[in-house]
Amino acid sequence: MAFQGPEGLEEQIEEPEDTLRVSPAEEMPVDGPPAVEEPLLLPWDRFSSWLHCICVVGFDLELGQAVEVIYPHHSKLTEKEKTSICYLSFPDSNSGCLGDTQFCFRFRQAAGRKSSLGCFLDHFDRDAPVCLKRDQGYYYGYVYFRQVRDKSLKRGYFQKSLVLISKLPYVTFFHSLLKLIAPEYFEKQEPCLEAACNDIDRWPTPCPGKILTLPIMGVVMKLRIPTCYDKPGTSQLVQSAPSDSLVSIVLPTVHEVDLFRCFHPVFFHIQMLWELVLLGEALVVMAPSPAESSDTVLALVSCVSPLRYCSDFRPYFTIHDSEFKEYTTRTQAPPSVILGVTNPFFAKTLQHWPHIIRIGDMKQAGEMAKQMKVKKLKNLKTLDSKPGVYTAYKPFLNKDEDIIKQLQKGVQQKRPSAAQNAILRRYFLELTQSFIIPLERYVASLMPLQKSISPWKSPPQLRPFNQDEFMKTLEKAGPQLTSRLKGDWIGLYRQFLRSPNFDGWFRNRRKEMTQKLEALHLEALCEEDLQLRIQEHTEVETVDLVLKLKEKLTQAEKDQLPVKPGTLPKLQAHIESIILSLPEDLQGILHKPPSP
């Protein structure tokens, strides 16, 4: 929308030329996210902000896996979603998981499903880091599976899973929650599940940045959900306070898996794995159990943080999955996806995939796993179960021997696993930041100058991303400024610019920058003397201006534009004063709410 005005009436904002050429990430408020006013919530709304539902999946001799119970009872799942949950909630028959096992999976949401809390949840999503935003087209399933011998059953075993279905990727939190709920449920059955659901429905909503205390099953969990305003690589640990006498569990993280434990069997190849994930290459992780499969896939996805992994990933994938044929066909190249599998059948079915990671039983962090060399795919035999990385991929960057030596030394000196994990997480963060900073810097230069924003014209457009122009900037402002690694950085960038990760990252940045321009345009309008302006226009033109301003205000509120505090109320006041200056019949028309 453009506000047209006579020539010469454009007023430019008196600020330095390059004021606007900064990344929105650098303009974050120092004191964290803006306060979010919680709307009036109905029964089960709080529960729904955390979980879609809780399922109990049992094994029936005649039917096989079946969803026995869904809580709350009004929760809806399509038949296809129930089938996915059934098969993904049990380890493959070849995985001898006696006792209790925890893992997670991810599956497609049925088309056309809409959340009644959509707008409300989007409000909280705005302040979450990209890796913790709700998954729009997918659900996560967090599983607590119990298999114990029971002679009273025909099969000779008790086999049942308690599964939390959620849009939230809070893997550590939900696994911790299951450790509290599941043992109680297996002992006391449904009344205990109902009590847990009622507890969750009394929780505060999952608001990033707030310290949350969550009572459940007679104990209290305390945690903090990170925000996009947190400095990457830092975790604001929740401190125990004197008033916490009832708090039983303090979670240091809601989502991070133990990277070192996951990569321990293949840590000689971590840098190559980082490149494969960054470029969105088709990867399959073959592991002995769903727990190791899901942890390793989640570790791979998180190794490019704070960049969001934008392709599909399945922490645990079975031959019964509805996408099995789509992902295993040999008529086309494998899709951009990371699959975690446990069934040996996949060794044959996916041997045409370009990159295969085999994980043996995960050793304790104090033990030294035998590190396998990278093997060419032609050497992968159907029954070859040796751990290692099977690929013909040639990394763009030279191997970083320092991080390998540092981790090896840690193993020899029996450095605590948490310290090894922190070293590895910092290494990946610095590597990703070195890669992404030149892109951030170039994209920030695509922003128009702030002085080019006129209140009476549409906001100026961003300049298009020019690959050749970006490549030229790397000579003086490339990753060599922050990383000691040598190699073909240019080749890595060229490949990355063709990947889903670049596409997703750039779409998000373009949206942020366009919203910033809209916000600055609104702020420029607020500084105008609109009463003086309308004196030069007819009533028809004034009504048209009011309608356009109201539309702009509504859109700004809907998009939650990053405007200065007070901008929107000020613009609303401007609109009201213009309406009051018009004849009464026009005032009545303009005060009518827009038709739906």
C-alpha positions as CSV (number, residue, x, y, z in Angstrom):
1,M,0.0,0.0,0.0
2,A,1.3,3.4,-0.9
3,F,0.2,6.8,0.4
4,Q,0.4,9.2,-2.5
5,G,1.1,12.8,-1.9
6,P,2.2,15.9,-3.8
7,E,5.8,16.2,-4.9
8,G,8.1,17.8,-2.3
9,L,6.1,16.7,0.7
10,E,8.4,13.7,1.3
11,E,10.2,14.1,4.5
12,Q,13.3,12.0,5.2
13,I,14.2,10.8,8.6
14,E,17.3,12.5,9.9
15,E,19.5,9.6,10.9
16,P,22.9,8.4,9.7
17,E,22.9,6.7,6.3
18,D,23.9,3.3,7.5
19,T,21.6,3.1,10.6
20,L,19.4,0.6,9.0
21,R,22.1,-1.7,7.6
22,V,22.3,-4.0,10.6
23,S,21.0,-7.4,11.2
24,P,17.7,-7.5,13.1
25,A,19.5,-9.9,15.4
26,E,21.7,-7.0,16.5
27,E,18.8,-4.9,17.4
28,M,17.4,-7.1,20.1
29,P,16.3,-5.5,23.4
30,V,19.0,-5.9,26.0
31,D,16.4,-7.0,28.7
32,G,15.0,-9.9,26.7
33,P,11.7,-10.5,25.1
34,P,8.7,-8.2,25.3
35,A,6.2,-9.1,28.0
36,V,3.4,-11.3,26.6
37,E,-0.1,-10.8,27.9
38,E,-1.7,-14.1,28.4
39,P,-5.3,-14.3,27.1
40,L,-8.2,-15.8,28.8
41,L,-7.7,-19.6,28.6
42,L,-10.4,-22.3,28.4
43,P,-10.1,-25.7,30.1
44,W,-7.5,-27.8,28.3
45,D,-6.0,-24.8,26.5
46,R,-2.9,-24.8,28.8
47,F,-2.5,-28.6,28.3
48,S,-2.8,-28.0,24.5
49,S,0.0,-25.4,24.6
50,W,2.4,-28.2,25.8
51,L,0.9,-31.4,24.4
52,H,-1.5,-32.5,21.7
53,C,-2.4,-35.7,23.6
54,I,-1.0,-38.6,25.6
55,C,-1.3,-42.1,24.0
56,V,-1.0,-45.6,25.5
57,V,0.1,-48.1,22.8
58,G,-0.1,-51.8,23.7
59,F,0.6,-55.0,21.8
60,D,-2.3,-57.3,21.0
61,L,-1.6,-60.8,19.7
62,E,-4.2,-60.6,17.0
63,L,-4.1,-56.9,16.1
64,G,-0.4,-56.1,16.8
65,Q,0.2,-52.6,18.0
66,A,-2.9,-50.7,18.9
67,V,-3.7,-47.3,20.5
68,E,-5.5,-48.3,23.7
69,V,-6.1,-45.0,25.3
70,I,-5.9,-41.3,24.2
71,Y,-5.9,-38.5,26.9
72,P,-7.6,-36.1,27.1
73,H,-10.5,-38.1,25.6
74,H,-11.6,-35.3,23.4
75,S,-8.2,-35.2,21.6
76,K,-8.4,-36.0,17.9
77,L,-6.0,-38.1,15.8
78,T,-6.7,-39.3,12.2
79,E,-6.5,-43.0,11.5
80,K,-3.3,-42.4,9.6
81,E,-1.8,-40.5,12.6
82,K,-2.8,-43.4,14.9
83,T,-1.2,-45.9,12.6
84,S,2.1,-43.9,12.5
85,I,2.1,-43.6,16.3
86,C,1.4,-47.4,16.7
87,Y,4.4,-48.5,14.6
88,L,6.8,-45.8,15.8
89,S,6.1,-46.3,19.5
90,F,7.6,-49.8,19.5
91,P,11.2,-50.9,18.9
92,D,11.7,-53.1,15.8
93,S,11.4,-56.8,16.7
94,N,15.1,-57.2,16.1
95,S,15.9,-54.7,18.8
96,G,16.1,-56.7,22.1
97,C,15.0,-53.8,24.4
98,L,14.2,-55.5,27.7
99,G,13.3,-53.2,30.6
100,D,12.5,-49.5,30.0
101,T,13.6,-47.7,26.9
102,Q,13.1,-44.0,25.9
103,F,13.3,-42.5,22.5
104,C,11.5,-40.0,20.2
105,F,10.1,-40.0,16.7
106,R,8.7,-37.4,14.3
107,F,5.8,-37.9,11.9
108,R,3.8,-35.9,9.4
109,Q,0.6,-34.2,10.6
110,A,-2.5,-35.0,8.7
111,A,-3.3,-32.3,6.1
112,G,-5.9,-29.7,6.9
113,R,-5.6,-29.9,10.7
114,K,-5.7,-26.4,12.4
115,S,-4.9,-25.6,16.0
116,S,-7.6,-23.6,17.8
117,L,-4.7,-22.0,19.7
118,G,-2.8,-21.1,16.6
119,C,-2.6,-17.3,17.0
120,F,-1.9,-17.5,20.7
121,L,0.9,-20.1,20.3
122,D,2.4,-18.0,17.4
123,H,2.8,-15.2,20.0
124,F,5.1,-17.3,22.1
125,D,6.8,-18.8,19.1
126,R,8.0,-15.4,18.0
127,D,10.4,-15.2,20.9
128,A,11.7,-18.8,20.6
129,P,15.1,-19.6,18.9
130,V,14.6,-21.0,15.4
131,C,15.5,-24.5,16.6
132,L,12.7,-24.4,19.2
133,K,9.8,-23.1,17.2
134,R,6.8,-25.4,16.9
135,D,7.0,-27.8,14.0
136,Q,4.2,-26.7,11.6
137,G,3.7,-29.8,9.6
138,Y,4.9,-32.5,12.1
139,Y,4.3,-33.9,15.5
140,Y,7.0,-35.3,17.8
141,G,6.3,-38.5,19.7
142,Y,8.2,-39.0,23.0
143,V,8.1,-42.7,24.0
144,Y,8.6,-44.6,27.3
145,F,8.5,-48.3,26.3
146,R,8.4,-51.1,28.8
147,Q,9.1,-54.7,28.0
148,V,9.2,-57.2,30.8
149,R,8.7,-61.0,31.1
150,D,5.2,-61.9,32.1
151,K,4.2,-65.5,32.1
152,S,0.5,-64.7,32.6
153,L,0.4,-63.3,29.0
154,K,0.3,-65.5,26.0
155,R,3.2,-63.8,24.3
156,G,5.2,-64.2,27.5
157,Y,6.0,-60.5,27.7
158,F,4.3,-57.3,28.9
159,Q,4.9,-54.7,26.1
160,K,3.5,-51.2,26.3
161,S,4.5,-47.6,25.5
162,L,3.4,-44.3,27.0
163,V,3.7,-41.7,24.3
164,L,3.5,-37.9,24.6
165,I,2.5,-36.2,21.3
166,S,3.6,-32.6,20.9
167,K,4.5,-29.9,18.5
168,L,7.4,-28.8,20.7
169,P,10.9,-30.1,20.1
170,Y,11.8,-30.1,23.9
171,V,13.3,-33.6,23.9
172,T,15.1,-33.4,27.2
173,F,12.1,-31.9,29.0
174,F,9.6,-34.5,27.7
175,H,11.9,-37.4,28.4
176,S,12.3,-36.1,32.0
177,L,8.5,-35.7,32.2
178,L,8.0,-39.3,31.1
179,K,10.4,-40.6,33.7
180,L,7.9,-39.2,36.3
181,I,4.6,-40.2,34.6
182,A,5.3,-43.6,33.0
183,P,6.5,-45.7,36.0
184,E,3.5,-44.4,37.9
185,Y,1.1,-45.2,35.0
186,F,2.4,-48.8,34.6
187,E,1.7,-49.3,38.3
188,K,-1.5,-47.5,38.8
189,Q,-3.0,-47.3,35.3
190,E,-5.5,-44.7,34.0
191,P,-6.5,-42.7,37.1
192,C,-2.8,-41.7,37.3
193,L,-2.9,-40.5,33.7
194,E,-5.9,-38.4,34.3
195,A,-4.3,-36.8,37.3
196,A,-1.1,-36.0,35.3
197,C,-3.2,-34.4,32.5
198,N,-5.0,-32.3,35.0
199,D,-1.7,-31.2,36.5
200,I,-0.4,-30.2,33.1
201,D,-3.6,-28.2,32.4
202,R,-2.7,-26.0,35.4
203,W,0.8,-25.2,34.2
204,P,1.7,-21.8,32.9
205,T,2.1,-21.7,29.1
206,P,5.5,-22.5,27.6
207,C,6.7,-18.9,27.4
208,P,10.4,-18.4,26.3
209,G,12.5,-16.5,28.8
210,K,10.4,-17.1,31.9
211,I,11.5,-19.4,34.8
212,L,8.7,-22.0,34.9
213,T,7.8,-24.1,37.9
214,L,5.7,-27.1,36.8
215,P,4.0,-29.3,39.4
216,I,3.5,-32.9,38.3
217,M,2.6,-36.1,40.1
218,G,3.5,-34.6,43.5
219,V,6.9,-33.2,42.5
220,V,7.9,-29.9,40.9
221,M,10.0,-29.3,37.8
222,K,11.8,-26.0,37.3
223,L,13.1,-24.9,33.9
224,R,13.7,-22.0,31.5
225,I,12.8,-22.1,27.8
226,P,15.5,-20.3,25.8
227,T,14.7,-17.2,23.8
228,C,16.0,-15.8,20.5
229,Y,17.4,-12.9,22.5
230,D,19.8,-15.2,24.4
231,K,23.4,-15.1,23.3
232,P,24.1,-18.2,21.2
233,G,26.2,-20.8,23.1
234,T,25.2,-19.6,26.5
235,S,22.6,-21.3,28.6
236,Q,21.0,-19.2,31.3
237,L,21.0,-21.9,34.0
238,V,18.0,-22.0,36.3
239,Q,19.4,-21.3,39.8
240,S,17.9,-22.9,42.9
241,A,16.3,-20.4,45.2
242,P,15.6,-20.7,49.0
243,S,11.9,-20.7,48.2
244,D,12.4,-23.9,46.1
245,S,12.0,-26.4,48.9
246,L,9.3,-28.2,46.9
247,V,11.3,-28.2,43.6
248,S,12.5,-31.7,43.0
249,I,14.0,-31.4,39.5
250,V,15.9,-28.4,38.0
251,L,16.5,-28.9,34.2
252,P,19.6,-27.2,32.8
253,T,18.2,-27.6,29.2
254,V,14.9,-28.4,27.7
255,H,16.1,-29.6,24.3
256,E,19.9,-30.4,24.1
257,V,21.1,-34.0,23.6
258,D,24.5,-35.1,24.7
259,L,26.5,-34.5,21.6
260,F,29.7,-36.2,22.7
261,R,27.9,-39.4,23.7
262,C,26.1,-39.4,20.3
263,F,29.2,-38.7,18.2
264,H,31.6,-40.7,20.3
265,P,31.7,-43.7,18.0
266,V,32.4,-41.5,14.9
267,F,34.0,-38.3,16.3
268,F,37.0,-38.5,14.0
269,H,34.5,-37.5,11.3
270,I,32.5,-34.8,13.1
271,Q,33.6,-32.1,10.7
272,M,32.6,-34.0,7.6
273,L,29.2,-34.8,9.3
274,W,28.7,-31.1,10.0
275,E,29.3,-30.4,6.3
276,L,26.8,-33.1,5.2
277,V,24.1,-31.7,7.6
278,L,24.8,-28.1,6.6
279,L,24.3,-29.0,2.9
280,G,21.1,-31.0,3.5
281,E,22.6,-34.3,2.2
282,A,20.6,-37.5,2.4
283,L,21.9,-39.3,5.5
284,V,20.9,-42.5,7.2
285,V,21.9,-43.5,10.7
286,M,21.8,-47.3,11.4
287,A,21.8,-48.0,15.1
288,P,21.1,-50.9,17.4
289,S,18.2,-49.3,19.2
290,P,15.6,-46.5,18.7
291,A,17.2,-44.6,21.7
292,E,20.6,-44.5,20.0
293,S,19.0,-43.8,16.6
294,S,16.9,-40.9,17.8
295,D,19.6,-39.3,19.9
296,T,22.1,-39.5,17.0
297,V,19.7,-37.9,14.5
298,L,18.8,-35.1,16.9
299,A,22.5,-34.5,17.5
300,L,23.2,-34.3,13.8
301,V,20.3,-31.8,13.4
302,S,21.6,-29.7,16.3
303,C,25.2,-29.6,15.1
304,V,24.4,-26.7,12.7
305,S,22.7,-24.6,15.4
306,P,22.0,-21.7,15.5
307,L,21.1,-22.3,11.9
308,R,17.8,-24.1,11.5
309,Y,18.0,-27.5,9.8
310,C,15.2,-27.0,7.2
311,S,15.0,-30.5,5.6
312,D,13.0,-33.4,6.9
313,F,14.5,-35.6,9.7
314,R,13.1,-38.8,11.3
315,P,14.8,-39.7,14.6
316,Y,13.3,-43.2,14.3
317,F,12.0,-44.6,11.0
318,T,10.4,-48.0,10.4
319,I,9.5,-50.1,7.3
320,H,5.8,-49.4,8.2
321,D,6.2,-45.6,7.8
322,S,3.8,-44.1,5.3
323,E,6.8,-42.4,3.6
324,F,8.8,-45.7,3.4
325,K,8.3,-46.1,-0.4
326,E,8.9,-42.4,-1.0
327,Y,12.3,-42.6,0.8
328,T,13.5,-46.0,-0.4
329,T,12.7,-45.8,-4.1
330,R,15.7,-46.2,-6.5
331,T,14.0,-44.5,-9.4
332,Q,15.2,-41.1,-8.1
333,A,17.9,-39.6,-6.0
334,P,17.3,-39.9,-2.2
335,P,15.5,-36.9,-0.8
336,S,17.1,-34.3,1.6
337,V,16.4,-36.1,4.8
338,I,18.1,-37.7,7.9
339,L,16.7,-41.1,8.8
340,G,17.4,-43.0,12.0
341,V,16.7,-46.7,11.6
342,T,17.3,-49.9,13.6
343,N,16.0,-52.7,11.4
344,P,18.8,-54.6,9.5
345,F,16.5,-54.8,6.5
346,F,17.5,-51.1,5.8
347,A,21.1,-52.1,5.2
348,K,19.9,-53.6,1.9
349,T,17.1,-51.2,1.2
350,L,19.1,-48.0,1.7
351,Q,22.5,-49.2,0.4
352,H,22.1,-46.9,-2.6
353,W,22.0,-43.9,-0.3
354,P,25.1,-41.7,-0.6
355,H,26.0,-41.4,3.2
356,I,25.5,-44.0,5.8
357,I,26.5,-43.8,9.5
358,R,26.6,-47.0,11.4
359,I,26.5,-46.7,15.2
360,G,27.4,-49.7,17.4
361,D,26.4,-49.9,21.0
362,M,27.2,-46.5,22.5
363,K,30.2,-46.8,24.9
364,Q,30.4,-44.9,28.1
365,A,32.1,-41.6,27.5
366,G,35.1,-42.8,29.5
367,E,35.8,-45.6,27.1
368,M,37.6,-45.1,23.8
369,A,35.5,-46.4,20.9
370,K,37.5,-47.8,18.0
371,Q,37.4,-45.2,15.3
372,M,36.6,-46.5,11.9
373,K,37.9,-44.9,8.7
374,V,35.5,-43.6,6.1
375,K,34.6,-46.5,3.8
376,K,33.5,-46.2,0.2
377,L,29.9,-47.2,-0.3
378,K,30.8,-50.1,-2.7
379,N,32.4,-51.8,0.3
380,L,29.2,-51.9,2.3
381,K,27.9,-55.4,2.3
382,T,24.4,-56.2,3.3
383,L,25.4,-57.9,6.5
384,D,28.4,-55.6,7.3
385,S,27.6,-54.3,10.8
386,K,30.9,-52.6,11.6
387,P,30.5,-49.1,13.0
388,G,31.8,-46.3,10.7
389,V,30.9,-43.7,8.1
390,Y,30.2,-45.1,4.6
391,T,30.4,-42.4,1.9
392,A,32.3,-41.2,-1.1
393,Y,31.9,-37.6,0.0
394,K,35.1,-35.4,-0.1
395,P,34.9,-32.6,2.5
396,F,35.4,-29.0,1.3
397,L,37.3,-28.0,4.5
398,N,40.6,-29.5,5.7
399,K,40.3,-31.7,8.8
400,D,40.6,-29.9,12.1
401,E,43.0,-32.1,14.1
402,D,43.0,-29.8,17.2
403,I,39.4,-30.7,18.2
404,I,40.1,-34.4,17.7
405,K,43.2,-34.2,19.9
406,Q,41.3,-32.2,22.5
407,L,38.5,-34.8,22.7
408,Q,40.9,-37.7,22.7
409,K,42.8,-36.1,25.6
410,G,39.6,-35.7,27.5
411,V,38.8,-39.4,27.1
412,Q,42.3,-40.4,28.3
413,Q,42.1,-38.0,31.3
414,K,38.5,-39.2,32.0
415,R,37.2,-35.7,31.6
416,P,33.5,-35.5,32.6
417,S,31.0,-36.2,29.8
418,A,29.3,-32.8,30.4
419,A,32.7,-31.0,29.8
420,Q,33.3,-33.1,26.6
421,N,29.8,-32.3,25.4
422,A,30.3,-28.5,26.1
423,I,33.6,-28.5,24.1
424,L,32.0,-30.2,21.1
425,R,28.9,-28.0,21.2
426,R,31.1,-24.8,21.3
427,Y,33.2,-26.2,18.4
428,F,30.1,-26.7,16.2
429,L,28.7,-23.3,17.2
430,E,31.9,-21.5,16.3
431,L,32.1,-23.4,13.0
432,T,28.5,-22.5,12.1
433,Q,28.9,-18.9,13.1
434,S,32.1,-18.5,11.1
435,F,30.1,-19.8,8.1
436,I,27.0,-17.8,8.6
437,I,28.4,-14.4,9.6
438,P,29.5,-13.5,6.0
439,L,26.0,-14.3,4.8
440,E,24.4,-12.2,7.6
441,R,26.7,-9.3,6.7
442,Y,25.9,-9.5,3.0
443,V,22.1,-9.8,3.5
444,A,22.1,-6.9,5.9
445,S,23.6,-4.8,3.0
446,L,20.5,-5.6,0.9
447,M,18.5,-3.3,3.2
448,P,17.6,0.1,1.8
449,L,19.0,3.2,3.6
450,Q,16.7,4.5,6.3
451,K,16.5,7.9,4.7
452,S,14.8,6.3,1.7
453,I,11.7,5.6,3.8
454,S,8.9,8.1,3.1
455,P,5.6,7.9,5.0
456,W,3.7,8.7,1.8
457,K,5.2,6.0,-0.3
458,S,5.2,2.2,0.1
459,P,8.2,1.0,2.0
460,P,11.2,0.4,-0.3
461,Q,12.0,-3.2,-1.4
462,L,15.1,-5.2,-0.4
463,R,17.7,-5.7,-3.1
464,P,17.8,-9.3,-4.5
465,F,20.4,-11.7,-3.3
466,N,23.1,-11.9,-6.0
467,Q,25.3,-15.0,-5.6
468,D,28.3,-13.6,-7.6
469,E,28.2,-10.3,-5.6
470,F,28.1,-12.3,-2.3
471,M,31.1,-14.5,-3.4
472,K,33.2,-11.3,-4.1
473,T,32.6,-10.2,-0.5
474,L,34.3,-13.4,0.8
475,E,37.7,-12.3,-0.2
476,K,37.9,-9.6,2.4
477,A,35.0,-10.5,4.8
478,G,34.9,-14.3,4.6
479,P,35.0,-17.0,7.3
480,Q,38.8,-16.6,7.5
481,L,38.2,-13.6,9.8
482,T,36.8,-15.9,12.5
483,S,37.9,-19.5,11.7
484,R,41.4,-21.0,11.5
485,L,40.2,-23.7,9.1
486,K,41.6,-23.8,5.6
487,G,40.0,-25.4,2.6
488,D,37.5,-24.7,-0.2
489,W,35.2,-22.3,1.6
490,I,33.9,-20.9,-1.8
491,G,32.9,-24.4,-2.9
492,L,31.1,-25.0,0.4
493,Y,29.2,-21.8,0.0
494,R,28.2,-22.5,-3.6
495,Q,26.8,-25.9,-2.6
496,F,25.1,-24.4,0.5
497,L,23.3,-21.8,-1.7
498,R,21.6,-24.6,-3.5
499,S,20.5,-26.4,-0.3
500,P,17.1,-26.3,1.6
501,N,19.0,-24.9,4.6
502,F,19.9,-21.7,2.7
503,D,16.4,-21.4,1.2
504,G,14.8,-21.7,4.7
505,W,17.4,-19.3,6.3
506,F,17.0,-16.7,3.6
507,R,13.2,-16.8,3.6
508,N,13.2,-16.2,7.3
509,R,15.8,-13.3,7.1
510,R,13.9,-11.7,4.2
511,K,10.6,-11.9,6.2
512,E,12.3,-10.3,9.3
513,M,13.9,-7.5,7.2
514,T,10.6,-6.8,5.3
515,Q,8.8,-6.6,8.6
516,K,11.5,-4.2,9.9
517,L,10.9,-1.9,6.9
518,E,7.2,-2.0,7.5
519,A,7.8,-1.1,11.2
520,L,10.0,1.8,10.2
521,H,7.4,3.0,7.8
522,L,4.8,3.0,10.5
523,E,7.1,4.9,12.8
524,A,7.7,7.5,10.1
525,L,3.9,7.9,9.7
526,C,3.5,8.5,13.4
527,E,5.9,11.4,13.3
528,E,3.8,13.1,10.6
529,D,1.3,15.8,11.3
530,L,-1.7,14.0,9.8
531,Q,-4.2,16.7,10.7
532,L,-2.2,19.2,8.6
533,R,-2.0,16.6,5.9
534,I,-5.7,16.1,5.6
535,Q,-6.4,19.8,5.2
536,E,-5.0,19.5,1.7
537,H,-7.4,16.7,0.8
538,T,-11.1,16.2,0.0
539,E,-13.4,14.2,2.4
540,V,-13.3,11.2,0.0
541,E,-9.4,11.2,0.0
542,T,-9.4,11.6,3.8
543,V,-11.8,8.6,4.2
544,D,-9.6,6.6,1.9
545,L,-6.5,7.5,4.0
546,V,-8.2,6.5,7.2
547,L,-9.2,3.1,5.7
548,K,-5.7,2.5,4.5
549,L,-4.2,3.5,7.9
550,K,-6.7,1.2,9.8
551,E,-5.7,-1.7,7.4
552,K,-2.0,-1.0,8.0
553,L,-2.6,-0.9,11.8
554,T,-4.5,-4.2,11.8
555,Q,-1.8,-5.9,9.7
556,A,0.9,-4.6,12.0
557,E,-0.8,-6.1,15.0
558,K,-1.4,-9.4,13.2
559,D,2.2,-9.6,12.1
560,Q,3.5,-8.4,15.5
561,L,5.8,-6.0,13.8
562,P,9.0,-4.9,15.7
563,V,7.9,-1.3,16.2
564,K,9.1,1.0,19.0
565,P,6.9,0.9,22.1
566,G,3.9,3.3,21.8
567,T,3.9,3.4,18.0
568,L,0.7,1.5,17.4
569,P,-1.3,3.3,20.1
570,K,0.0,6.6,18.7
571,L,-1.1,5.7,15.2
572,Q,-4.5,4.6,16.6
573,A,-4.8,8.1,18.3
574,H,-3.9,9.8,15.0
575,I,-6.7,7.8,13.2
576,E,-9.2,8.7,15.8
577,S,-8.4,12.4,15.7
578,I,-8.8,12.3,11.9
579,I,-12.2,10.5,12.1
580,L,-13.4,13.1,14.7
581,S,-12.7,15.9,12.3
582,L,-15.1,14.4,9.7
583,P,-18.9,14.9,9.5
584,E,-20.9,12.6,11.9
585,D,-22.3,10.4,9.1
586,L,-18.8,9.6,8.0
587,Q,-17.6,9.0,11.6
588,G,-20.3,6.4,12.0
589,I,-19.2,4.6,8.8
590,L,-15.5,4.6,9.8
591,H,-16.2,3.4,13.3
592,K,-18.1,0.3,12.1
593,P,-16.0,-2.9,12.4
594,P,-15.0,-4.3,9.1
595,S,-17.2,-7.1,7.8
596,P,-15.8,-10.6,8.2
